[in-house]
Amino acid sequence: DALKGAAAVLIAQYFWGPDAALFAALAAFLGHLFPVWLGFKGGKGIAVSLGILLALYWPVGLLAFASWGAVLAVFRISSLSALAAAIVTPIYMALFHRPHEAILAFVLAVLAFVAHSDNIRRLLHGEEPRVGRSRAG
């Protein structure tokens, strides 16, 4: 999935420039979340967004991945880690003076929150499973 996001960005950037890369990134993300051939029921988009971020501006991609890992190490909840990384990524882009990428990262974060609505409900009720712990235990 990460390769799918990165490939869309890199191909569009090579042939049509940086603006096209942003649109390709959004298209890859939307295509992953809402694939026509699966009845518009796709994945949550986190791996795709990592590939997109690494291809657009790799320092922010690495920071987003590190943020995900840090939250996972502390709380051991993958969805919480993904949502936290989604929140900080637009901020990282802005801090690196990448305003167009920051806007894209904000849009991807909003879409990630939509895709994670069931996870958010479970998080709020304390029912989201932790990494390394079985659902039964």
N, C-alpha and C positions, 0 to 999 in steps of 0.2 A: 504493500500500500504506500509506503514512504517513497518507493521508487516511482510509482505512478504519479505522485504529486511532483516530485523532482523532475521527472521526464517532461511533464507538461510545461513546467516553468522554463526549463533549459531549452527545449525545442522552440517554444514561442519566443524566448529572448534571443536566440541565435538568428532566427529567420525574420522576426518582426520587431524586436526591440523590447525595452523594459516595460513599456505600457502594456504591450500584448502579453508579457509574462504575468502581469498582475491579473489580467482577465483569464488567462489560461489557468492560473492558480485557483481562482474562484470557480471556474468551470470544473476543474478536477475535483475540488472539494464537494461541490454540489452534486456532481455525478456520482461520487462515492456515497453521499448521504441519501440521495434520492434516485437510485438507478431505475430507469424505465423498465428494464427486463426483470426486475425483482419487485414489481408493483410499487415502486417508490419507497421501498423499505430496505435501506442499506445499513452501512456501518456508522460508527460514531465520529469518524474523521480524524482522530488524533494522530495516527501514524501518517496519514496523508498530509496533515498539516505540518508534521515534522519534516517530511520530504520537501514540502513547499518552502518552509522556512530556511532549510539548509541550502536550497537552490537560490532563493532570493538574496539571502544575506547570512552566510554561514555562522558568523559570531552570534547572532540572535538565535539561530537554530540550536546551537550548542548551549546557550543560556537557557532556552526553553526546556531542552532535554534535561539539563542539570536541575532546573527548578522542579520538573516532574519527579526526578529521582530523589531530590531532597525531601519533598513532601511525602513521597512513597516510603522513604526510609523512616520518617517520623511516625506517620499514621497508618501505613500499610494498607491504604485504600486506593486502588488504581484510579477509580473515577474521580475521587477528590484530587488526586495528583494531576490528572488531566485537566480538570477545571481550573485548578490553581495556575498551572502553566498557561492555560488559555487567557487567564486574567492578566498575567504579567507580561505576556509577549507584546501586546501593543505598546506597553510602557517601555520595554526594551527598545523597540523600533524607534520610538520617539526620542529616547535618550541617545540613540545613535544617529539622530537627525535624518531619519528615513520616513518622512511624513506619509507618502503614498502607501508604503508597506505597513505603516502603523494603522492606517485606515483599513487596509485589507485584513490585518491581524485582528482588528476589532470586530469586523464583520464575521471572520472565521470563529472568533470567540463566542459571539452571539449565537451563531449556528451550532457550535459545539454544545452550548448550554441547552438549546432546543433539543438536540439529539440525545442529550443526557437527562432529559426530564424525569424519566423513571428512576435513574440513579439518584437524582437530586431528592426526589421524594423519599427514597430509601435512606439517604444520608440524613435527612431531617428527622426521620423516625428511628435512627440508630440501627437500621436493618441492612445496611450495605455491607457485603462480605469483605473481609480483609484478606489480603494476599498471604498465602501460606497457611490459611486456616480453612478447614473444610466447612461446607455449608451446614452439615449436621452438627458440628461441634462448636 
